[in-house]
Amino acid sequence: MESLGKMFVTKAYDKKGRSMKGKSHPGFAAVQAKIAKKQGISKDRAGAILAAGARKASSKAVKANPRLKRISGVKKGK
């Protein structure tokens, strides 16, 4: 009989189906700079876009990533 630990292990995958094991988020400032460069806008505006996306995050996403709560206006979730 399999151990309970092995039965309930879930893996995170990116949009292309690759395993996300060992990959961490680059951080708010790095993502902000990437948005600014890609769209050709200021870092302030890119930060606003990024924060707006965080505010739209579902409660399930906030539960999976509690650091989203650091952004003002993000629903705390249960």
N, CA, C and O atoms as a CHARMM CRD file, in Angstrom:
* protein
*
  312
    1    1 MET  N      0.84300  -1.18000   0.00000 PROA 1      0.00000
    2    1 MET  CA     0.00000   0.00000   0.00000 PROA 1      0.00000
    3    1 MET  C      0.88500   1.24000   0.00000 PROA 1      0.00000
    4    1 MET  O      1.87300   1.31300   0.73100 PROA 1      0.00000
    5    2 GLU  N      0.51900   2.20900  -0.82600 PROA 2      0.00000
    6    2 GLU  CA     1.30800   3.44200  -0.91600 PROA 2      0.00000
    7    2 GLU  C      1.16700   4.25600   0.35700 PROA 2      0.00000
    8    2 GLU  O      0.13900   4.21700   1.03300 PROA 2      0.00000
    9    3 SER  N      2.21200   4.98700   0.66300 PROA 3      0.00000
   10    3 SER  CA     2.10400   5.87100   1.82400 PROA 3      0.00000
   11    3 SER  C      1.21700   7.06200   1.46400 PROA 3      0.00000
   12    3 SER  O      1.08900   7.42600   0.29600 PROA 3      0.00000
   13    4 LEU  N      0.61000   7.65700   2.48400 PROA 4      0.00000
   14    4 LEU  CA    -0.27200   8.79500   2.23900 PROA 4      0.00000
   15    4 LEU  C      0.46300   9.96400   1.62000 PROA 4      0.00000
   16    4 LEU  O     -0.11300  10.69700   0.81600 PROA 4      0.00000
   17    5 GLY  N      1.72000  10.15300   1.97400 PROA 5      0.00000
   18    5 GLY  CA     2.50100  11.25600   1.41900 PROA 5      0.00000
   19    5 GLY  C      2.61900  11.17600  -0.08700 PROA 5      0.00000
   20    5 GLY  O      2.52600  12.19200  -0.77600 PROA 5      0.00000
   21    6 LYS  N      2.82300   9.98000  -0.60300 PROA 6      0.00000
   22    6 LYS  CA     2.97000   9.82100  -2.05200 PROA 6      0.00000
   23    6 LYS  C      1.63700   9.95500  -2.77600 PROA 6      0.00000
   24    6 LYS  O      1.59800  10.39600  -3.92400 PROA 6      0.00000
   25    7 MET  N      0.55200   9.58100  -2.11900 PROA 7      0.00000
   26    7 MET  CA    -0.74700   9.62700  -2.76800 PROA 7      0.00000
   27    7 MET  C     -1.23800  11.05400  -2.97900 PROA 7      0.00000
   28    7 MET  O     -1.89500  11.33400  -3.98200 PROA 7      0.00000
   29    8 PHE  N     -0.93600  11.95400  -2.06200 PROA 8      0.00000
   30    8 PHE  CA    -1.50500  13.28200  -2.11000 PROA 8      0.00000
   31    8 PHE  C     -0.53400  14.35200  -2.58300 PROA 8      0.00000
   32    8 PHE  O     -0.79800  15.54100  -2.40400 PROA 8      0.00000
   33    9 VAL  N      0.55800  13.96500  -3.16900 PROA 9      0.00000
   34    9 VAL  CA     1.51500  14.94600  -3.68400 PROA 9      0.00000
   35    9 VAL  C      0.98100  15.52500  -4.97800 PROA 9      0.00000
   36    9 VAL  O      0.62600  14.79200  -5.90100 PROA 9      0.00000
   37   10 THR  N      0.92900  16.83200  -5.03800 PROA 10     0.00000
   38   10 THR  CA     0.51900  17.49300  -6.27800 PROA 10     0.00000
   39   10 THR  C      1.69400  18.30600  -6.79100 PROA 10     0.00000
   40   10 THR  O      2.46800  18.86000  -6.01000 PROA 10     0.00000
   41   11 LYS  N      1.81800  18.37100  -8.07000 PROA 11     0.00000
   42   11 LYS  CA     2.91200  19.11800  -8.67500 PROA 11     0.00000
   43   11 LYS  C      2.37300  20.36200  -9.34600 PROA 11     0.00000
   44   11 LYS  O      1.24500  20.37900  -9.84000 PROA 11     0.00000
   45   12 ALA  N      3.18900  21.40500  -9.35900 PROA 12     0.00000
   46   12 ALA  CA     2.81800  22.63800 -10.04600 PROA 12     0.00000
   47   12 ALA  C      3.40400  22.59600 -11.45100 PROA 12     0.00000
   48   12 ALA  O      4.55100  22.19400 -11.64600 PROA 12     0.00000
   49   13 TYR  N      2.61100  23.01100 -12.41700 PROA 13     0.00000
   50   13 TYR  CA     3.04600  23.03000 -13.80500 PROA 13     0.00000
   51   13 TYR  C      2.82100  24.42100 -14.39200 PROA 13     0.00000
   52   13 TYR  O      1.89200  25.12900 -14.00500 PROA 13     0.00000
   53   14 ASP  N      3.68100  24.79700 -15.32500 PROA 14     0.00000
   54   14 ASP  CA     3.48000  26.07700 -16.00000 PROA 14     0.00000
   55   14 ASP  C      2.49000  25.88200 -17.14300 PROA 14     0.00000
   56   14 ASP  O      1.93200  24.79700 -17.30700 PROA 14     0.00000
   57   15 LYS  N      2.27200  26.93700 -17.93700 PROA 15     0.00000
   58   15 LYS  CA     1.26600  26.88900 -19.00000 PROA 15     0.00000
   59   15 LYS  C      1.59200  25.87600 -20.09100 PROA 15     0.00000
   60   15 LYS  O      0.69700  25.41600 -20.80000 PROA 15     0.00000
   61   16 LYS  N      2.86700  25.52700 -20.23000 PROA 16     0.00000
   62   16 LYS  CA     3.25900  24.57800 -21.26500 PROA 16     0.00000
   63   16 LYS  C      3.36800  23.15400 -20.73000 PROA 16     0.00000
   64   16 LYS  O      3.81600  22.25900 -21.44600 PROA 16     0.00000
   65   17 GLY  N      2.96100  22.93400 -19.47800 PROA 17     0.00000
   66   17 GLY  CA     2.95900  21.59600 -18.91600 PROA 17     0.00000
   67   17 GLY  C      4.28100  21.16300 -18.31400 PROA 17     0.00000
   68   17 GLY  O      4.44300  19.99500 -17.96100 PROA 17     0.00000
   69   18 ARG  N      5.23500  22.08600 -18.19000 PROA 18     0.00000
   70   18 ARG  CA     6.53000  21.74100 -17.60100 PROA 18     0.00000
   71   18 ARG  C      6.45300  21.86300 -16.08600 PROA 18     0.00000
   72   18 ARG  O      5.72800  22.71000 -15.56400 PROA 18     0.00000
   73   19 SER  N      7.18700  21.03300 -15.39200 PROA 19     0.00000
   74   19 SER  CA     7.20400  21.06400 -13.93700 PROA 19     0.00000
   75   19 SER  C      7.85400  22.35000 -13.44800 PROA 19     0.00000
   76   19 SER  O      8.86200  22.79400 -13.99700 PROA 19     0.00000
   77   20 MET  N      7.26900  22.94700 -12.40600 PROA 20     0.00000
   78   20 MET  CA     7.78700  24.19500 -11.84900 PROA 20     0.00000
   79   20 MET  C      8.66000  23.92500 -10.62100 PROA 20     0.00000
   80   20 MET  O      9.03000  24.85800  -9.90800 PROA 20     0.00000
   81   21 LYS  N      8.98800  22.66400 -10.37000 PROA 21     0.00000
   82   21 LYS  CA     9.76000  22.31000  -9.19200 PROA 21     0.00000
   83   21 LYS  C     11.09200  23.05800  -9.17700 PROA 21     0.00000
   84   21 LYS  O     11.83500  23.05100 -10.15800 PROA 21     0.00000
   85   22 GLY  N     11.37100  23.68800  -8.07100 PROA 22     0.00000
   86   22 GLY  CA    12.65600  24.36500  -7.91100 PROA 22     0.00000
   87   22 GLY  C     12.69000  25.76800  -8.49300 PROA 22     0.00000
   88   22 GLY  O     13.71800  26.43900  -8.39500 PROA 22     0.00000
   89   23 LYS  N     11.60800  26.23100  -9.09100 PROA 23     0.00000
   90   23 LYS  CA    11.59700  27.56700  -9.67400 PROA 23     0.00000
   91   23 LYS  C     10.90000  28.51700  -8.72500 PROA 23     0.00000
   92   23 LYS  O      9.82300  28.21300  -8.21300 PROA 23     0.00000
   93   24 SER  N     11.50200  29.65000  -8.49300 PROA 24     0.00000
   94   24 SER  CA    10.87800  30.62000  -7.61000 PROA 24     0.00000
   95   24 SER  C     10.50300  31.86500  -8.40400 PROA 24     0.00000
   96   24 SER  O     10.97800  32.07500  -9.52100 PROA 24     0.00000
   97   25 HSD  N      9.65600  32.67200  -7.81700 PROA 25     0.00000
   98   25 HSD  CA     9.21700  33.90000  -8.46100 PROA 25     0.00000
   99   25 HSD  C     10.37800  34.88700  -8.48700 PROA 25     0.00000
  100   25 HSD  O     11.08700  35.00800  -7.48800 PROA 25     0.00000
  101   26 PRO  N     10.59900  35.59600  -9.58900 PROA 26     0.00000
  102   26 PRO  CA    11.73300  36.52700  -9.67200 PROA 26     0.00000
  103   26 PRO  C     11.59200  37.75700  -8.78100 PROA 26     0.00000
  104   26 PRO  O     12.58600  38.42500  -8.49600 PROA 26     0.00000
  105   27 GLY  N     10.38200  38.06600  -8.34100 PROA 27     0.00000
  106   27 GLY  CA    10.17100  39.21200  -7.46500 PROA 27     0.00000
  107   27 GLY  C      9.41600  40.32700  -8.17300 PROA 27     0.00000
  108   27 GLY  O      9.36600  40.39600  -9.40100 PROA 27     0.00000
  109   28 PHE  N      8.82800  41.20100  -7.35400 PROA 28     0.00000
  110   28 PHE  CA     7.98800  42.27400  -7.87900 PROA 28     0.00000
  111   28 PHE  C      8.78500  43.21600  -8.78500 PROA 28     0.00000
  112   28 PHE  O      8.33700  43.55600  -9.87900 PROA 28     0.00000
  113   29 ALA  N      9.97400  43.63700  -8.32200 PROA 29     0.00000
  114   29 ALA  CA    10.76800  44.61000  -9.08000 PROA 29     0.00000
  115   29 ALA  C     11.22000  44.05400 -10.42500 PROA 29     0.00000
  116   29 ALA  O     11.22200  44.77600 -11.42100 PROA 29     0.00000
  117   30 ALA  N     11.60000  42.78300 -10.46400 PROA 30     0.00000
  118   30 ALA  CA    12.05400  42.17700 -11.72200 PROA 30     0.00000
  119   30 ALA  C     10.90300  42.05100 -12.71800 PROA 30     0.00000
  120   30 ALA  O     11.07200  42.31700 -13.90800 PROA 30     0.00000
  121   31 VAL  N      9.74700  41.64900 -12.23100 PROA 31     0.00000
  122   31 VAL  CA     8.58400  41.52600 -13.11500 PROA 31     0.00000
  123   31 VAL  C      8.14600  42.90800 -13.59200 PROA 31     0.00000
  124   31 VAL  O      7.74700  43.07800 -14.74400 PROA 31     0.00000
  125   32 GLN  N      8.22300  43.88700 -12.70100 PROA 32     0.00000
  126   32 GLN  CA     7.87700  45.26300 -13.05300 PROA 32     0.00000
  127   32 GLN  C      8.79100  45.77400 -14.16700 PROA 32     0.00000
  128   32 GLN  O      8.32100  46.39700 -15.11900 PROA 32     0.00000
  129   33 ALA  N     10.08800  45.51300 -14.05100 PROA 33     0.00000
  130   33 ALA  CA    11.04500  45.93500 -15.07900 PROA 33     0.00000
  131   33 ALA  C     10.77500  45.22500 -16.40300 PROA 33     0.00000
  132   33 ALA  O     10.90400  45.82300 -17.47100 PROA 33     0.00000
  133   34 LYS  N     10.40100  43.94400 -16.32900 PROA 34     0.00000
  134   34 LYS  CA    10.11100  43.17500 -17.54900 PROA 34     0.00000
  135   34 LYS  C      8.88600  43.74300 -18.27200 PROA 34     0.00000
  136   34 LYS  O      8.88200  43.86600 -19.49700 PROA 34     0.00000
  137   35 ILE  N      7.84700  44.08900 -17.50300 PROA 35     0.00000
  138   35 ILE  CA     6.64300  44.67200 -18.09600 PROA 35     0.00000
  139   35 ILE  C      6.97300  46.02100 -18.73600 PROA 35     0.00000
  140   35 ILE  O      6.52400  46.31700 -19.84400 PROA 35     0.00000
  141   36 ALA  N      7.76300  46.83700 -18.02700 PROA 36     0.00000
  142   36 ALA  CA     8.12500  48.16100 -18.54000 PROA 36     0.00000
  143   36 ALA  C      8.89500  48.05000 -19.84700 PROA 36     0.00000
  144   36 ALA  O      8.63800  48.80000 -20.78900 PROA 36     0.00000
  145   37 LYS  N      9.83500  47.11900 -19.90500 PROA 37     0.00000
  146   37 LYS  CA    10.65400  46.94900 -21.10800 PROA 37     0.00000
  147   37 LYS  C      9.81100  46.42100 -22.27300 PROA 37     0.00000
  148   37 LYS  O      9.91400  46.90800 -23.39900 PROA 37     0.00000
  149   38 LYS  N      8.97000  45.41100 -21.98000 PROA 38     0.00000
  150   38 LYS  CA     8.18100  44.78100 -23.03400 PROA 38     0.00000
  151   38 LYS  C      7.16300  45.74800 -23.64500 PROA 38     0.00000
  152   38 LYS  O      6.94900  45.74500 -24.85700 PROA 38     0.00000
  153   39 GLN  N      6.53500  46.57700 -22.79700 PROA 39     0.00000
  154   39 GLN  CA     5.48500  47.46000 -23.27800 PROA 39     0.00000
  155   39 GLN  C      5.98100  48.86900 -23.56900 PROA 39     0.00000
  156   39 GLN  O      5.23100  49.69100 -24.09800 PROA 39     0.00000
  157   40 GLY  N      7.23800  49.16100 -23.23100 PROA 40     0.00000
  158   40 GLY  CA     7.79300  50.48600 -23.50200 PROA 40     0.00000
  159   40 GLY  C      7.15400  51.58000 -22.66200 PROA 40     0.00000
  160   40 GLY  O      6.87700  52.67200 -23.15900 PROA 40     0.00000
  161   41 ILE  N      6.92000  51.28600 -21.38600 PROA 41     0.00000
  162   41 ILE  CA     6.29900  52.24700 -20.47900 PROA 41     0.00000
  163   41 ILE  C      7.19200  52.45900 -19.26800 PROA 41     0.00000
  164   41 ILE  O      8.19600  51.76700 -19.10000 PROA 41     0.00000
  165   42 SER  N      6.82000  53.42800 -18.41400 PROA 42     0.00000
  166   42 SER  CA     7.62900  53.70200 -17.22800 PROA 42     0.00000
  167   42 SER  C      7.46300  52.58100 -16.20200 PROA 42     0.00000
  168   42 SER  O      6.49200  51.82400 -16.23400 PROA 42     0.00000
  169   43 LYS  N      8.43500  52.49400 -15.29000 PROA 43     0.00000
  170   43 LYS  CA     8.35800  51.48000 -14.24500 PROA 43     0.00000
  171   43 LYS  C      7.19500  51.74800 -13.28900 PROA 43     0.00000
  172   43 LYS  O      6.61300  50.81100 -12.74300 PROA 43     0.00000
  173   44 ASP  N      6.85800  53.01800 -13.08700 PROA 44     0.00000
  174   44 ASP  CA     5.71900  53.33400 -12.22800 PROA 44     0.00000
  175   44 ASP  C      4.43400  52.75600 -12.81300 PROA 44     0.00000
  176   44 ASP  O      3.64200  52.13900 -12.10100 PROA 44     0.00000
  177   45 ARG  N      4.23200  52.96100 -14.11600 PROA 45     0.00000
  178   45 ARG  CA     3.02800  52.44400 -14.78100 PROA 45     0.00000
  179   45 ARG  C      3.04300  50.91700 -14.78900 PROA 45     0.00000
  180   45 ARG  O      2.00400  50.28500 -14.60200 PROA 45     0.00000
  181   46 ALA  N      4.21600  50.32400 -15.00400 PROA 46     0.00000
  182   46 ALA  CA     4.32100  48.86700 -14.99400 PROA 46     0.00000
  183   46 ALA  C      3.98300  48.30800 -13.61400 PROA 46     0.00000
  184   46 ALA  O      3.36400  47.25000 -13.50400 PROA 46     0.00000
  185   47 GLY  N      4.38700  49.01300 -12.56900 PROA 47     0.00000
  186   47 GLY  CA     4.04700  48.59700 -11.21300 PROA 47     0.00000
  187   47 GLY  C      2.55400  48.64500 -10.96400 PROA 47     0.00000
  188   47 GLY  O      2.00300  47.79100 -10.26900 PROA 47     0.00000
  189   48 ALA  N      1.89900  49.65100 -11.53500 PROA 48     0.00000
  190   48 ALA  CA     0.44600  49.75800 -11.40100 PROA 48     0.00000
  191   48 ALA  C     -0.24900  48.59700 -12.10800 PROA 48     0.00000
  192   48 ALA  O     -1.22800  48.05000 -11.60000 PROA 48     0.00000
  193   49 ILE  N      0.25600  48.22900 -13.26900 PROA 49     0.00000
  194   49 ILE  CA    -0.31600  47.10200 -14.02000 PROA 49     0.00000
  195   49 ILE  C     -0.14600  45.80300 -13.23700 PROA 49     0.00000
  196   49 ILE  O     -1.07200  44.99700 -13.14600 PROA 49     0.00000
  197   50 LEU  N      1.04500  45.60900 -12.67400 PROA 50     0.00000
  198   50 LEU  CA     1.33400  44.40300 -11.91100 PROA 50     0.00000
  199   50 LEU  C      0.47000  44.32400 -10.64900 PROA 50     0.00000
  200   50 LEU  O     -0.05000  43.26000 -10.31600 PROA 50     0.00000
  201   51 ALA  N      0.32100  45.44400  -9.95500 PROA 51     0.00000
  202   51 ALA  CA    -0.50300  45.47500  -8.74700 PROA 51     0.00000
  203   51 ALA  C     -1.97200  45.22600  -9.08800 PROA 51     0.00000
  204   51 ALA  O     -2.67600  44.55400  -8.33400 PROA 51     0.00000
  205   52 ALA  N     -2.43400  45.75700 -10.20800 PROA 52     0.00000
  206   52 ALA  CA    -3.81400  45.53600 -10.63000 PROA 52     0.00000
  207   52 ALA  C     -4.05700  44.04600 -10.88900 PROA 52     0.00000
  208   52 ALA  O     -5.11800  43.51600 -10.56000 PROA 52     0.00000
  209   53 GLY  N     -3.08200  43.38900 -11.47200 PROA 53     0.00000
  210   53 GLY  CA    -3.19400  41.95200 -11.70100 PROA 53     0.00000
  211   53 GLY  C     -3.24700  41.18000 -10.40300 PROA 53     0.00000
  212   53 GLY  O     -3.98500  40.20000 -10.29300 PROA 53     0.00000
  213   54 ALA  N     -2.47400  41.60700  -9.41800 PROA 54     0.00000
  214   54 ALA  CA    -2.48400  40.94800  -8.11100 PROA 54     0.00000
  215   54 ALA  C     -3.82100  41.14800  -7.41800 PROA 54     0.00000
  216   54 ALA  O     -4.30700  40.25400  -6.72500 PROA 54     0.00000
  217   55 ARG  N     -4.41900  42.32600  -7.60400 PROA 55     0.00000
  218   55 ARG  CA    -5.72100  42.59100  -6.97900 PROA 55     0.00000
  219   55 ARG  C     -6.82500  41.73100  -7.58500 PROA 55     0.00000
  220   55 ARG  O     -7.82800  41.45200  -6.92700 PROA 55     0.00000
  221   56 LYS  N     -6.64800  41.31400  -8.82100 PROA 56     0.00000
  222   56 LYS  CA    -7.63800  40.46500  -9.49700 PROA 56     0.00000
  223   56 LYS  C     -7.46000  38.98500  -9.16200 PROA 56     0.00000
  224   56 LYS  O     -8.26100  38.15600  -9.59300 PROA 56     0.00000
  225   57 ALA  N     -6.42700  38.64800  -8.40400 PROA 57     0.00000
  226   57 ALA  CA    -6.14200  37.24800  -8.08500 PROA 57     0.00000
  227   57 ALA  C     -7.28400  36.64000  -7.28100 PROA 57     0.00000
  228   57 ALA  O     -7.87200  37.28900  -6.41600 PROA 57     0.00000
  229   58 SER  N     -7.58300  35.39000  -7.58100 PROA 58     0.00000
  230   58 SER  CA    -8.65800  34.69400  -6.87700 PROA 58     0.00000
  231   58 SER  C     -8.22100  34.36900  -5.45200 PROA 58     0.00000
  232   58 SER  O     -7.03300  34.42900  -5.13400 PROA 58     0.00000
  233   59 SER  N     -9.17000  34.03000  -4.60700 PROA 59     0.00000
  234   59 SER  CA    -8.82400  33.67200  -3.23300 PROA 59     0.00000
  235   59 SER  C     -7.98900  32.39100  -3.20500 PROA 59     0.00000
  236   59 SER  O     -7.16800  32.20200  -2.30700 PROA 59     0.00000
  237   60 LYS  N     -8.19800  31.52100  -4.17800 PROA 60     0.00000
  238   60 LYS  CA    -7.39600  30.30400  -4.27700 PROA 60     0.00000
  239   60 LYS  C     -5.94000  30.65400  -4.59600 PROA 60     0.00000
  240   60 LYS  O     -5.01600  30.04300  -4.05700 PROA 60     0.00000
  241   61 ALA  N     -5.74300  31.63500  -5.46800 PROA 61     0.00000
  242   61 ALA  CA    -4.38400  32.06100  -5.81500 PROA 61     0.00000
  243   61 ALA  C     -3.69900  32.72500  -4.62700 PROA 61     0.00000
  244   61 ALA  O     -2.50400  32.52900  -4.40600 PROA 61     0.00000
  245   62 VAL  N     -4.45400  33.50900  -3.86300 PROA 62     0.00000
  246   62 VAL  CA    -3.88900  34.16400  -2.68100 PROA 62     0.00000
  247   62 VAL  C     -3.52100  33.13200  -1.62700 PROA 62     0.00000
  248   62 VAL  O     -2.51700  33.27400  -0.92900 PROA 62     0.00000
  249   63 LYS  N     -4.33500  32.09800  -1.51800 PROA 63     0.00000
  250   63 LYS  CA    -4.03100  31.02500  -0.56800 PROA 63     0.00000
  251   63 LYS  C     -2.75500  30.29400  -0.98200 PROA 63     0.00000
  252   63 LYS  O     -1.95500  29.91300  -0.12700 PROA 63     0.00000
  253   64 ALA  N     -2.56300  30.09700  -2.27600 PROA 64     0.00000
  254   64 ALA  CA    -1.36900  29.42600  -2.77500 PROA 64     0.00000
  255   64 ALA  C     -0.13900  30.31500  -2.68300 PROA 64     0.00000
  256   64 ALA  O      0.97700  29.82000  -2.52600 PROA 64     0.00000
  257   65 ASN  N     -0.33900  31.63400  -2.78100 PROA 65     0.00000
  258   65 ASN  CA     0.77300  32.57300  -2.73000 PROA 65     0.00000
  259   65 ASN  C      0.43900  33.68700  -1.74200 PROA 65     0.00000
  260   65 ASN  O     -0.02500  34.74900  -2.15500 PROA 65     0.00000
  261   66 PRO  N      0.66600  33.46700  -0.44400 PROA 66     0.00000
  262   66 PRO  CA     0.28600  34.43700   0.57600 PROA 66     0.00000
  263   66 PRO  C      0.99600  35.78600   0.45100 PROA 66     0.00000
  264   66 PRO  O      0.53900  36.77100   1.03200 PROA 66     0.00000
  265   67 ARG  N      2.08300  35.85100  -0.27900 PROA 67     0.00000
  266   67 ARG  CA     2.80200  37.12100  -0.42500 PROA 67     0.00000
  267   67 ARG  C      2.00800  38.14700  -1.22100 PROA 67     0.00000
  268   67 ARG  O      2.32400  39.33700  -1.19500 PROA 67     0.00000
  269   68 LEU  N      0.97100  37.68800  -1.93200 PROA 68     0.00000
  270   68 LEU  CA     0.10200  38.62700  -2.64000 PROA 68     0.00000
  271   68 LEU  C     -0.61200  39.56200  -1.66400 PROA 68     0.00000
  272   68 LEU  O     -1.02100  40.66200  -2.03700 PROA 68     0.00000
  273   69 LYS  N     -0.75900  39.12200  -0.41800 PROA 69     0.00000
  274   69 LYS  CA    -1.43600  39.94000   0.58800 PROA 69     0.00000
  275   69 LYS  C     -0.66200  41.22400   0.90000 PROA 69     0.00000
  276   69 LYS  O     -1.22500  42.15600   1.47400 PROA 69     0.00000
  277   70 ARG  N      0.59800  41.28500   0.53500 PROA 70     0.00000
  278   70 ARG  CA     1.41300  42.46900   0.79900 PROA 70     0.00000
  279   70 ARG  C      1.00000  43.65800  -0.06600 PROA 70     0.00000
  280   70 ARG  O      1.30400  44.80200   0.27100 PROA 70     0.00000
  281   71 ILE  N      0.31900  43.40000  -1.16400 PROA 71     0.00000
  282   71 ILE  CA    -0.09800  44.45400  -2.07400 PROA 71     0.00000
  283   71 ILE  C     -1.43400  45.00800  -1.56900 PROA 71     0.00000
  284   71 ILE  O     -2.37100  44.25100  -1.31600 PROA 71     0.00000
  285   72 SER  N     -1.51100  46.32400  -1.42600 PROA 72     0.00000
  286   72 SER  CA    -2.73400  46.91100  -0.88900 PROA 72     0.00000
  287   72 SER  C     -3.89000  46.68200  -1.84900 PROA 72     0.00000
  288   72 SER  O     -3.74100  46.79000  -3.06600 PROA 72     0.00000
  289   73 GLY  N     -5.02800  46.36900  -1.28400 PROA 73     0.00000
  290   73 GLY  CA    -6.22200  46.13900  -2.07300 PROA 73     0.00000
  291   73 GLY  C     -6.46300  44.68200  -2.41100 PROA 73     0.00000
  292   73 GLY  O     -7.49400  44.35000  -2.99500 PROA 73     0.00000
  293   74 VAL  N     -5.53200  43.80100  -2.05700 PROA 74     0.00000
  294   74 VAL  CA    -5.71200  42.38000  -2.32900 PROA 74     0.00000
  295   74 VAL  C     -6.60200  41.78800  -1.24100 PROA 74     0.00000
  296   74 VAL  O     -6.36800  42.00000  -0.05100 PROA 74     0.00000
  297   75 LYS  N     -7.62000  41.04700  -1.66000 PROA 75     0.00000
  298   75 LYS  CA    -8.51100  40.40600  -0.70000 PROA 75     0.00000
  299   75 LYS  C     -7.73500  39.34300   0.06800 PROA 75     0.00000
  300   75 LYS  O     -6.99500  38.55300  -0.51800 PROA 75     0.00000
  301   76 LYS  N     -7.90800  39.33500   1.35200 PROA 76     0.00000
  302   76 LYS  CA    -7.10900  38.46000   2.20700 PROA 76     0.00000
  303   76 LYS  C     -7.46500  36.98300   2.06600 PROA 76     0.00000
  304   76 LYS  O     -6.62300  36.12800   2.34300 PROA 76     0.00000
  305   77 GLY  N     -8.66100  36.66500   1.65100 PROA 77     0.00000
  306   77 GLY  CA    -9.05000  35.27200   1.48100 PROA 77     0.00000
  307   77 GLY  C     -9.19200  34.56400   2.80800 PROA 77     0.00000
  308   77 GLY  O     -8.80300  35.10100   3.84500 PROA 77     0.00000
  309   78 LYS  N     -9.74300  33.37200   2.78700 PROA 78     0.00000
  310   78 LYS  CA    -9.93300  32.61100   4.02600 PROA 78     0.00000
  311   78 LYS  C     -9.14500  31.34700   4.00300 PROA 78     0.00000
  312   78 LYS  O     -9.18300  30.57800   4.96400 PROA 78     0.00000
